[in-house]
Amino acid sequence: MVNSTSSSNQPGAQQPGGDTPLDPAVERVRLKLRRLILVSSLTVVLGFVAVLFAVIYRIGPGGSKSGLTPSSAELRIEQAIPVGARVISSSLNGDQLALTLDAAGATRVVILNINTGKVLRNITLGVTP
């Protein structure tokens, strides 16, 4: 018969489950690693929840923040494009429309408010020598 009580306190002695106890320094490293894995796992889970919340917020009701008001009436904005000018590009941001124009060789940007029909800004781009 083997006396397990006298040899179990010695370093390297086997425990009843068959495992040997760890050195105290290795045990501290194991606990630090365990904490690090726990913190990194929580960080990943919180990041995933934040992204999921952002996606649900964007696709939910009120997630679309369009600045245009629904209207069936046609809006005509006079004097926004000079005679002979050519529209190069356009861009819509909320209720603002930016038109890039080529007017007699000069590049102009006209920013309009679509709801009110007013010209907000008229910018002429020039070349510096």
N, C-alpha and C positions, 0 to 999 in steps of 0.2 A: 504494500500500500504506500502511496506517495503522499508526503506531508506537504500540501500546497500552501498552508498558512505561513510557514517559515520562509519560503522562497519567493512569495509574491511581492514582497517589499523591495527586493533587490532589483537594480536596473537591469533590463533585458529579460526579466523573468516573464513567463507567459501568464496571461490572465486566464480565468476559467473559459472565456469565449475563444481562446486561441490567439488573441492579439497581444503584442508586447506594448507596454506603456511608452509614450513618447517622451523624449527628452524635454525638459521645461522650456528651453529656447525654441525648439521646433513647435511645441504646443502654442507658444506666444505668436509665432509666425502664422500658424494655422488659424488662430483666432483673428489676427489682423486680416488675413486673406478672406476669411469668412465675412467679416464686416465690410471689406471692400467690395465683395461680390454682392452683398445685400444692398449697399448704397448705389452701386452701378445699376443693379436691377430695378431699384425704385426710381432712379433717374430715367431709365428707358421707359418704364411704365408711365411715369408722369408726362414724359414727352409724347408718348403715343396718345394719352388721354387729351393732351392739349391740341394735338393735330386733329384728332377725331372731333373735339369740340369746335374747332375752327371750321372744319368741313361742314358739320351740321349747321353751324351758325350761318354759313354762306349760302347753303342750299335751302334753308328754312324760309318761312314767310318773313318778308321784310329784309331778307339777305341781299336782295337786289336793290342797290341804292341809285337808281336811275334818276337823273335830275329833270327828265322830260315829263311834262304833264300830259296825260292822254287828251288828245283833241282831234276832232275830225275836220276842223277848219284848216284851210290852206293858209300858210303864212308866207307872205312875199316881203322880202327885205330889199328895199330900194337902195341904190348907191353903194352896195357892198363891193361890187366888182366893177372896176372902171371899163369904159368902152375900149374894146380891142385887147383886153387882158385875157389870158388863158389860165385856167385852173390847173396847177401842177399836181397838187395833192390836197386831201382834206383829212381832218381828224376830229373826232367827237369825244368830248370828255364831260360827262354829265350833261349840263345844259349849255355848254360852250362848244362852238364849232370853229375850228381854225382852218382857214383856207390859205394855201400857199399859191401865189399868183405870179405869172410872168407878164409884166406890163411894160411894153416897149423896151425890152432888154433888161429891165430892173426886176429883182425879185422882191415881192411884197408878201407879208403875212397879215391877214385880216382875221381878227378874233371877234366872233359874233355871239350874242346871247340869243339862243333859239326861242326861248319863252317870250322875251320882250321884243325881239327883232332889232335890238340896238347893236351898233358897232361898238365893241368895248375897247379895242385897240387896233391901230393901223400902223404896222411896222414896215419900214423900207430897209432892205438889206443892201449894203454897199460893199464894194471891194476896197480895201486899203492898199495904197501904193507901196 
